[in-house]
Amino acid sequence: MYIQYCIGCERMRTLFKYLKPYLGRMSLGFFIKVSGTLAELMLPYILSHILKKVVSFGSVKMILFWGSIMLICAGVALVCNIVANRMAAAVSRYFSEAVRHDLFSKTLHLSSAQTDRFTIASLESRITSDTYNIHQFVGMMQRMGVRAPILLIGGISITLFMDSFLALGMIALLPFIFVTIYFISSKGVPLYTKVQQSVDGMIRVVREDVQGIRVIKALSKDKYEHKRYDDVNKALVKDEKRAGTIMGSVNPIMTLLMNAGLVLVISMSASRVANHTSDPETVIAFMQYFTQISMAMMTVTRMFVMYTKSSASAKRIAEVLNCDDELIERSESLYPRKYEDMHIAFDNVGFSYNGRKNDLENISFSLKKGQSLGIIGATGSGKSTVLRLLLRFYDVSLGGIYVNGRDVRTVKREQLYSFFGVALQNDFLYADTIEENIRFGREISKEKIIEAAKIAQADSFINEFEDGYDHLLSPKGTNISGGQKQRLFIARAIAAEPEILILDDSTSALDYRTELELRRALNEKFSDTTVITVAQRVSAVKNCDLILVLDNGKIIGSGTHDQLMDSCIEYQEISNSQLGGAFVD
């Protein structure tokens, strides 16, 4: 039944492929579940047989014999249901594990533009709460989706055989029940979609507050952030209340209809027993079957409610899994090679994040292997955007970017990223040893890690810890200083000896002496590496072979430090205002 729902519903179809490896186990579980349910269906019929035909003979042996048959049927139903339920739990567990695996993998491979559209909070919600919803649905459909229809159809069939008149009276209620379920369930998907969107909003606020907890405490803004959280929390409660009220009306309506059916059946059976057209034994068995049918209908109702919730979640998951890769490898026939004598070249590059306002315009420069580039400018001038385009986190809107003469759009992603070592100002450290944070899952020897740490001026403070490179860092490295973190970021970036080293404001927390030692070490050990430094202070870029001064996404100055001091007023103002290297506002 679960497979039929998946095939019949477009939202669930994407997830059906994850069940294919378990079809054999599901089929065996289905067979076991059917066997147990059929055994359960026999209990009222056997009871009717005992009351009607066995008791009248007065044979204790026959009563014990048929009683034993009932016990065997009950035991078979018990064992089969337990085994089938355990198998269903295993399938749903492995199924959701596979979905989470692929969903997380897809999340990591989304382009930056796609991540911006989904938002990080929404992606987290899809990996957690949405996968939980479909996990619950898969398990329920295997456990109850098999048992309930068999009890429903089997119970109706047996009651038709036992007393067709009473059975038809009960069947007359079924159209009202199905119409109620269909009408209410059709409202559920958009309601639960709205609930999940509210979950996204709450997760977003929680993420922001966790990341900025120190600033919140320092500025005494805990009450303000608490109010912000209360707002999104109340919005979630409101959406859940609306969805729960509408979907929760199914059970009371079903109970009303089933109780009405029970009253109808009792009234009809009393009349038939009085007229000798039926007998009490049949009515007793009939009432037991009616109870089973009622429970089956209530289970079907629960499944429809769960279906609406999981359908909304499946849609959100499928949106991510079915995303086309926007940054696919392009053909060199579309983007032929250029600047083959240059290591890096930007050719009249233009870019816009939203397609309306140009964030970069007419960016052109070139670097030979081993040269250094400095990019300086005020906040929001486009410095980091240049790096994101070079790393192909986004594709350019105009022009082209070339590495070793090849347009980055024609280079496989893994090959392109292997060229780079990147250290960002707000990079991250995870809860592991310093050694593993520098290695970062790559095949890098301990000797190279130590060498990289020495070049990054990190070895000295690392050895001050009793356990040295085995010292455990807290999440985000909160148990070390900002300057120490930046040196670890740089060590991580250079440990794999990249062709191109990118330092994005990654020395801002270093004192000038440490920064000077770092520059000397890099020049000595990485003389053949092309280095790109993004900074807000002149001291970090003044010795670069080429310096770009950016303002509002445009190059307003280009050249060496001396050339810019003569030709670029803005650069002169920056240099003079810093008085030896203070930060630019």
N, C-alpha and C positions, 0 to 999 in steps of 0.2 A: 504493500500500500504506500509506503514511503517513496519507493521508486516511481510509482505512478504519479504521485504528487510532484516529484522533481521533474519528470518528463513533461507533465502538464503545465508547469509554471515556469515562465521564462526567467523569473528572478532566481529560481533555484537550479536552473539547468547548468549554469556554470559550475556549480558545486557537485553535480552528479558524478563527474569524472573522478572525484576523490573517493567515491564509494565503490568504483569498479574493482579495485584490488580485493575488496572484502565481500564480493557478491557470493562467493562460495560459502563463506562463513555465515553470511546473512541467510542464504538459502537453507543451510542446515538449521540455523536458529529458527527460521520460519517453520520448518517441518516439525521441530520439537515443540514450538509454541502452539502450532495447530493441534498436535497430538494431545498436549495438556489441556487445551481449551475444549476439545471434543470430549475428553474424559470428564471435564467439569460439566459439560452440557448433559451428560448422561445421568447425573445425580438426581435431578427432580423426576425424570422418567422412571428410574429404578424405584424411587420412593413411591411413586404412583402405582407401580406394578405390585410392590409389597403390600400397600394398603388395600388395593383392589382385589388381588388374586391370591396372595400368599397368606395374609392374616386370616382369611376366611377358612383356610384349611386347618388352622390351629397347629401347624407343624413348627416346633421350635427350631428344628434343624434347618428347614427351608428359610425361616426368618434369619437365622444366623448366617446361612449361605449367602442370601442376597444382601444382608448387612455387610458381610465380608467383601462382596463385589463393590458395594458403595465405598468401603474403606480403601480398596485397591484403586478405584477410580480417583478418589480424593488424593491418595498418595502419588499416583501418576501425575495428576494435575499439579501437585505441589512440587515434585522433583522437576518436571518439565518446565514449569514456570521459572524456578530458580535457575536452572541451567540456561534457559533461553535468555533470561534477564541478564545473567552474567556475560553471555556472549554479546548481547546488545550493548552492554556497557563498554565492553572491550572495543567493539566496532566504532562506537561514537567517540571513544577516547582517541583511538588511532586516527580516525577521520578528522577530528578537530585539530589534532597535532599536525597532520599534513597540511591542513588549511592554514593554520597559524604559521607554519614554516614557509609556505609559498607566499603568504601575504606579507610576512616580514621581509622575505627576500625581495619581493616586488617593491616594497616600500624603500628598501635601500637602493634600488635601481631606478626609481623614479627620477625624472629630471627635476632640477630645482624649480622650474616653472610649474610642474605638476604638483610638487610638494607645496608650493605656495598656494595653489588652487585648493588642494584638499585641506591644508593646514596640519601642523604636527599634532595638535590636540585631537583632530578628527581621526587621523591615522592611528593614534594610540587607542582611541575608543573602538575602532574597527577591529584591531588586533585583539582586544581584551573582551569588552562586553558583547560585541556583535558575534564573535566566534563562540562565546559562551552560549548565546541564544540558539545558534544553530546546533551546537553540541547537545543542548537539552532537547531540541526538536528531533534530532536523529535518534537519540536514545528513546524518547517517548514513542516515536512512530514504530520502532521495532518491538517495544514492549507492549504498548497499548494499541498501536495501529493494526496489529495482527489479531489480538485477542478480542477487541471490541467489535469489529465487523462480524467475526465468527459467532460470538455470543448473540449479536443482533440478528443476523440472518438465520443462524441455526435455531435460535429461540423462536423466531417467528415461524420458521418451517415446521418445527415440532408442534407448536401450538396449533397451527393450521391442521396438522394431522390429528391432534387430540380433540380439538373442538373448533372447527372452522368459523362458527358463528361468533364466538367470543374473540377469536384471533382477528377477525375482520373489523370488529369494533375498536380494537387496539390499533390496527394498521391505519385506520381512518385518521388518527392523530399525526401520523408521520409527516404528511405534507406540510402541516403547520410548523412542525419542529424544524424541518429542513429549510423552509423559507426563512424562519427566524435566524437560524445559524448563518445562512448565506447573506442575509441583509446586514446583520451586525458585523460579521467577519469582513465584509467588503469595506467597512469603515475603518477597520483596524490597521491596515498597512500604512496609510498616510499618518494616522495618529501615532503609531510607534516609530515611524520615521522622524516625526517631530520630536519625540522623546529622545531618540538617539542624538539628534542635533543639539538638544539641550544638554545632553551628557557631554558632547564635544565642548560646549561652552564652559561647563563646569571644570572639565579637565584642563582647558586652556588657562583659566584663572589659577587653578592649583599649581600648574607648571610654573606660571609666572611668579607666584608667591614663593614657591620652594626655591627657585633660582635666585630670587631677589630678597631672601629672608633677612640677610644681614643689613641691606639698605633699609628695608622696612623697619627693622628694630632701631637702626641708627637714627632714622628720621621720626621715630615714634608714630608710624603710620599703621600700626596693627589694627586699630579700630576702623580706619578707612578701608583697609584690605578686607577686614572681616565683613564690612558692609557690602563690598564688591562681591565677596563670595556668597553672602546671604541673598543678594539679588539673583545671581545665576542659580543658586540652590532653590530659591522660591519659584523661579521660572521652570525648573525641572519638575518640582513638585506639582505645579499647576498643570503641566503637560501630562505627567503621569496620572494625576487625578482625573483629567478629562478622558484619557485613554482607558484607565481602570474603570471609570464609571460606565462608559459605554460598553466595553468588553465584559465588565462584571455583570451586566444586566442579562447576559446569556443564561447563567446558571439559575437565577430566580425564575426567569420565564420558562426554562426547561422544567424546573421543578413543578411549577404551576401546571404545565401541560401534562406532565407525567402523572401528577396526582389526580388531575381531572380524568385522565385515562384510567387510573386505578379505580376511582369511584364508579366510572362507567362500567368497567369490567365486573366489579363486585355487584352492582345493581343487576346487570344482565345475568351473571352467574346465579344469583339468588333466585331470580325468576325461573331460570332453566332448571335448577335443582328442584324447585317447588313443583314444576310441571313435569318432572321426571324425564326431561330431555338431556340431562347431564347428571353427574354424580359428584358427591363431595370430594372423593379421591382425585378426580380429574381437576376440580377447582383448586385443590391444594397444590397440585403439581403446576397448574396453570399460573397460580399466583407466584410461585417460586421462579418460573420462567419470566413472568412479567417483571419481577425484581431484577433478574439478570439483564433483561432487555433495557430496563430503566437505567441500570448502572452503565450498560454499554453506551446508551445514548448520552449520558452525562460525560463519559470518557471521550466520546466523539466531540462533544462540545468543548472540552478542555483542549483537545488536539487542534481544533479550529482556532481557538484563542492563541495557542502556542504557535500555530502556523502563521497567523498574521504577524506576530512579533518576529519570528524567525525569517519570514519573507522580507520584511523591512530590513533586517540585518543582512540577509543574503544579497539583497540589492546593493547595499553599501559595500559589502565585501567584493561583489562582482565588479563594481565600478573601478576598484583598484586593480583587481586581477586582470581585467580586460583592457586596461590602459595600454594603448600602443606606445612603444618605445619612441619617444620624440627625438632622441639623440642617436639615431641609427647611423651605421657607417655608410657614408656616401661614396659614389664612384668618382675616380679621378678624372673620368671624362667630363663630369659636371664641374669639378673643381680641380683643374690641372695644377701641376707643381709650379712653384715660383720661388724666387729668392733662395735658390739651392746653395748659394754660397754663404747664406746667413743661418744662424742657429734659430733665431726667433725673428719674425717679421709681422707687424700689423700693417695692413694695407687699406687705408681709408675706411676704418671700422666705424660703424654706427650701430647703436643698440637702444632698444626701449623695453622696459619691463612690462608696461601696460599697453603698448601699441599706440599710445597717443603722444606722450611727451618723450622727447629724445633724451636719454640719460647719458649717452656718449655720441659725439659727432666728430668725424674726420680725424680719427686717431691713427696716426701713422708713425712708425719707427722701426728700426731693425737693429739686431745685436748679433755679433759674431760669437762663436763659441769661446767661453772664458771671459767675456766682457760682463760688466755690471751695469744695471739700470736702477736708478732711484726715481721713485714717483712721490711727489709731495703736493700737498694742497689742503685746503680747509675741509672740514667734515662735510660730506655730501657732494664732494667734487667729482667723484667717480673713480677714485683710486682702487677700491676693492672690486668694483665692477670690471675693471680691466683684467684683474686676476681671475675672476669667475669666468670670463670669456676665454682667457688663455687655457684654463683648466677644462673648458667646455662644460661647465655647469649649465650654461645657457648657450644657445647658438646666436651668432651675430645677426643683426637685421640687414646690415649692408657691409660690403667689403669682405675681407678674409684675414684669417690668422694662420700663420705658417710656422711649423716646427720642423727643422731639417728639410725645408723646401716643400713639405706636404701640408696641405690645408688640414687643420685639426679635425674637420668634418669627415675626412677620408681615413683617419687613423682609428683602429680598434680602440675601444675605451680602455681596456686593460693595458695595451701597449702605450697609449698616451699617458696614462697615469703613472706608468713605470718610469717615465722621464723625470718626474717631479719629486722633490722633497718640499713639504709645506709646513711652515710654522706660523700659526695665527695668534693674534693677541688674545682672543677669547677661545682658545682651543680647549680640549677637555682631557682630563685624566680620570682613570677609573680605579676602582678599589682593587688594587693588586700591588705587586712589588714595583719598585722603581725600575728594575731591570726589565720587567714585562711591559711596563708603560713605554719604555724606549724601544723595545723590540717590536711591540704592537702586532704580535702574531706572525711576524716574518721570520724567515730562516737567517737570522743574524747571530753570529757567534758572540760569546761573552767578551772576547777581546775587542771586537769592533764596537760593541756597546760602550765599553770603558773608554776607548779612543774617542768616540763621538762625544761622550760626556766631558772629556778633557777639553776638546775643541770648543764645546759650548760653555766652558767655564762652570760646569756642574759637578765635576768629579770631587772638588774640594769639599763642598757642603754635603755631598752624598756620603763621603767617608767620615764625616762628623757623626753620623748615626752609628749606633753600636752594631747594627746589622747591615750597614752599608747599602749595597744594591738590592739586598733582600728586604729593605725597609718597606713596610706596607703603607700605602697611601690611602687616605679616606676618599670617598666619592668626590670627584671634581678637585681632588688635591687640596682640600681645605686645611690640612694639617701642615702645609708648607707655605712659604711666602709667595707673593706675586712674582718677584724676580726669580725665585727658585723654580716656579712653574714654567716661566718663559724659557729658562735655560734647558729644562727638560723637553719642552716643545721643540727647541732648536736641535737638541741631541737626537730626538726621534726623527726629525726631518733629514739630518745628515747621516744617520746611521747606515742607511742603504746606499750611500755614495751616489746621489742622484746626478743626472746631467744638468738639471735646472733646479736651483734652490730659490724658493720664494719665502721671504720674510715679511709678513704682513703686520707691521707695527708690533713686531714680536720682541723688540728690545726696549719698549717704552718704560718698563719697570726696572730696568737695569741702571746702575750708577754709571757714570761716564768712564771710569777706569775699567770696569768689567766689560762695558761695551767696546772700548778700545782694544782690550785683550782679545775679545771675541772676533773683532774685525781682522786683527793681525793673524789669528789662528786660521780663520777662513781663507784669507789671502794666501797663506803659506800652504795649507793642506788641500785647498780646493781651487787651485789656480786655473784649472781647466773647466771648472763648473761655472755656468752662466748664473749669475746671482741677480735676483730682482728684489729690491727693498722698497716697501711702502712705509712711509713714515710721516710724522707731523713735525719732526724737528730736523733741522738742517744737518746737525752733526751725524745723523745716521746715513745721509746720502751724499755728503759733500765730496767724498772720494770716489764716487761712481763714475764710470766712463761716460754715461749719459744720464742726465736728469731731466725728467718731465715735470712741468708745473701745470697742474690741472685746475680748472675753475669751471663749475657748471657743466662738466662733461666735455670740455674742450681743452686742447693744449694751448696754453697762453705763453709758454716758454719752454725752450728745449736747448740743451747743451751741457757743457761741464759747469762746475761751480763757478769758476772764474768768468766764463762766458756769460752765465746768467747774472752774475753780479754787475756786469757791464750793460746787459741788454734787457733784463726783465725787472721792471720796477717792483712787481709783486714779490718776486723772489728776494730782492733786496730788502723789502719791508719785513718779510718773514725772517730773514737772516739777522737783520739788525734788531728786531723785536725780541728775539730769543736770547740775545746777549750771551752766547756760548752754549745754547742748547736747551733753553726752557721750552715748555710745551706751547704750541700755537693754540689759541682759543678757538 
